[in-house]
């Protein structure tokens, strides 16, 4: 065991000490005139930790000729062709570590294309492993260009700038481009924005915020065109602009390497700063108003380069601050005005970069006074927002006068007569527009007044106790259509809604810090709700097919007829009922609820598989397919007209039952027919006799048959003297009567409509009349077979003749054909007569059938 362990460790040591030189994976593609670096590593070596490296070159046309380039240990290693470039440090080795170096070629030439070999002189005790590795280098032309016209542009602060750089390459290899725009100020170069080889946009540090704000863009406008857009120039944007294109290629190790880089011509841009002064104006279309009018006051700022500047506005009335509107677009009202602002009576908006608006709806007397606006310019920097300068408008006088009231309420109804379940709507409005209005709706019936609902001047609404449940279910709704119009909607009327409805409008006036009722007026109107049962004629159940057979389809239609032609909007529930002839009471089969849900009873799940039930408005249909006797009986439908109760719950308002409809079932009559044979067939003894039974008509294509064979003595004429021989059932299973005749008779089904009986070695006892008894079976919709009809008919009369040896007989053999012709021939019995006769008879039948 110890010896094995030592051997294993020795082998492991040998494997670990195996030298391996690895050069960067190739082939590499680099552009002519640019630098290349090639990595070489060594591992598994022995000796000094600092290994020496030697690089050699093999030309494309001289793969076997080694040209030494440079070495880490021997200054005389380079051949003359590389000696001068090595001495000028255009080719050199950079040591990364003791066992890793980089070969540098600072300026590639086309002649540098070929195979490069990295070699490490041995420091090992024994020569073991790989000491060299090679890779291929392809030098491609530098085709990268970046062009932009050299020009000088003079711009004003805030103006836009667009520059287009065209970058193109004609490299045959698959390469990517990256584009970078620079701004050069004297000797300093600042990156503006770049589009990487992976199509990722990046900005320079000084342009990050402007890129985020959308002020700077870089777009690819064509196959080779790249556009720099600066939407609002700043004085700091003065300088020289150029674009830099870099070409990238993916090496075999999946890393990307820039093989070429070039810059375009420069465009000089001069940006002139503009002034910061601005002027503020205030105005309004009206200076004199009456209470209830709407007031709009406008504040306008005039300045240069407004889109790039930030302003806030403050509104004053009689030198008291009303509200401010910051450069972030948020309005902040003082406490004294927050109540009116919450009611949407006060509003501040920025119409455009120059214009702001203060809007007061339903002005009051207290809104009279001197209006002014104050504009403050704000500067947004990375350190925050600072105020620069403030300008205030001239004063503007607004006068609000009170008006005399001629307040009246106007009440109308969509209809004054409705059918139970139909909607009706009341509209109550003031004869002229008012500042604040409230409404109270009431219902009067049998001298009792009920509160339907209220809507206050602040828009808050509340239904009365008796109507809250219906309102919560959407049955009743109150709305304010405009400044002076209110609506009360009953979406589904009830019989208890008949009576008188009253609308009471109140006008409220705001003065200083309180609101008082000033005027009030009421109007009433009566509505009559007709009971639904009084407009229904009857519920009728009909069908066009009251008698059905197996697998047929019948359709039952249940229709509710009305006394008027108005379209009913009332939900309906339908229940179908059924009872068989031996049942005393109807049973529910299926119900369609007012929501359209279909619910089948457990006792009639079989009918569910055959029937489709539908509901349309005031009618319903029950379609039954694949009918059978189980669907025969009496049908009835019941309709329930649903509606809301006063409490708001859905209930059955009235129920109607249809007439009874009798559906009868009749079995399909069988059309079975069998081909009959009337001729007598003569056969000699000891021959096989074949008798066929041909079915010439059947009820259905899917019919199945059972066949029984009978024989009757030729002297008998009565059908009850028939003797059963053999039977074949619908599954083609043969059974013999009393188990006899198995060796004598054979019964076969030749096809779906042809059966054959064979009498083996028939003798004189087999003479007689042979009958075929066929029973036709049809399948029920539940896939059970039932007996549809039967038919018995004589299919052959057989006469067997005994034969004597040595005599010659004239034997007439009658062959039954489609045209009932007779054929005969003469046979001799000099030999084994039964066998000869059997042979010639078969030959004759074969020839005859082929001829005919």
Protein Blocks (a to p, Z undefined) as FASTA:
>chain_A
ZZmmmmmmmmmmmmmmpccdddddddddddehiacddddddehiahjfbdcdddddddfk
lmmbccdfbdcklmklpcfklmmmmmnopaccddfbfkbccdddfbacfklgccdddddd
dfbfbdcdjfbdcddddddddfbdcddddddddddehiacddddddddfbfbdcdddddd
dddehjbccdfbdcdfkopacddfklmmmmmnopaccddfbfkbccdddfbdcfklgccd
ddddddddddfkopacdfbdcdddddddddddddfbdcdddddfbfbdcehiacdddddd
ddehkllpccdddddeehiafbdcdfkopacddfklmmmmmnopaccddfblmbccddde
hiafklgccdddddddddddfkbccdfbdcdddddddddddddddddcddddfbfbdceh
iacddddddfbdcfbdcddddddeehiacdfbdcdfkopacddfklmmmmmnopaccddf
blmbccdddfbdcfklgccddddddddddehjaccdfbdcddddddddddfklmpcbdcd
ddfblbccehiacddddddddfbfcdcfbdcddddddddfkbfbdcdfbdcdfkopacdd
fklmmmmmmpccddehjaccdddehiafklgccdddddddddddfkopacdfbdcddddd
dddddddddfbdcdddfbdcdddehiacddddddfbdfblkbccddddddddfkbcbfkl
pccfbdcdfkopacdehhiaklmpccddfbfkbccdddehiafklgccdddddddddddf
kopacdfbdcdddfbdcddddddehiacddddddddfkopacdddddfkbcfklmmmmmm
mmmmmmmmmmZZ
